[in-house]
Amino acid sequence: MSFKSFALSATALLSCSLVSAQTLNVYTYDSFASEWGPGPKIKANFEAECGCELNFVTLDSSVGILSRVQLEGDASEADVLLGLDLNVMEAAKKSGLLAKHSVDTSAVTTPGGWDDSYFVPFDQGYFAFIYDSEKLDNPPASLKDVVENQDLKVIYQDPRTSTPGLGLLLWMKSVYGDQAADAWAKLADHTVTVTKGWYDGYSLFLKGEADVVLSYTTSPAYHIVAEGEHKYKAAESSEGFYPQIEVAAMLESAPNKALAEQFMQFILEPGFQNVVATGNWMYPVMENVNPLPEAFTSQPQPTKVLTLDAEQVAQNRQAWVNEWLEATTR
């Protein structure tokens, strides 16, 4: 081998080494990246495609993800934010920190389709109160039942620190409107505790500390598939359910934009979407996935969905949080 050929080969090997050493930093919430969450499988699937390292940086919730990157600004080491949702999208856009993506989202199956140049959805579901059917003979049939039944012991999450907690804040506002403060005060009278995050609240519920806990309509599917347990149910809501669609976005200052764009494309591929149902216990957003377990398809589907305008949420979120605080600490 000539010196020139050797040098070229060495350069090629060095280039391959640098590529394989590339790291994609993804900010997400802790349960997503946990050993029982979808993160490990998604990491393995993506790394097999990219020849890189996928590094999850975990935070408490979508609210925490956004707060962290807002504090870091352009100095953030994050490439992708994974786990924001409908309720913080407008605030995230207004931060000026996000980059537009080039992903074709025309086949996304969210209600009404999806058309957003900053966010790519990765799963979807609905907030709900979960109960044990072997312990609760007369479960609530509406959000108003949860709020106004003083005999019902309730656990929910803090809207300042938890995605479901923020979802409940908007659910309450969409049902009660200007009467939301009075509704929060009624609920406070029979609330066992308000937890920082979903995991803490759900764990207390499973220990028998409350009759109902704020979670998702798909939570019973976990118990059926993972435990063979059918007693946990999602309470009905005659007023309608409030949706959650979780999304990902790239940062304008992403240290590795090429990998970030590749990951955004990967989100809608089977290597990601096939993991959503029995990894994150939510519905996928694409139809090119493995058939859903019966535990999902047998869950009642909401006949009415409640939503608030994203701009309205962005403008009023802090005021509504303050309203909740004042009403629950009277």
WODABEL-V972250 format. One record per helix or strand of 3 or more residues. SS is the DSSP state (H for helix, E for strand). FROM is the first residue (numbers start at 1). LEN is the number of residues. If there is no record, write none. Layout:
# WODABEL-V972250
ss from len
SS FROM LEN
SS FROM LEN
This chain:
# WODABEL-V972250
ss from len
H 3 18
E 23 7
H 30 4
H 39 12
E 53 7
H 62 14
E 80 6
H 89 6
E 120 13
H 143 6
E 154 4
H 163 26
E 191 5
H 198 9
E 212 5
H 219 9
E 232 3
E 241 11
H 257 10
H 270 11
H 294 4
H 310 19
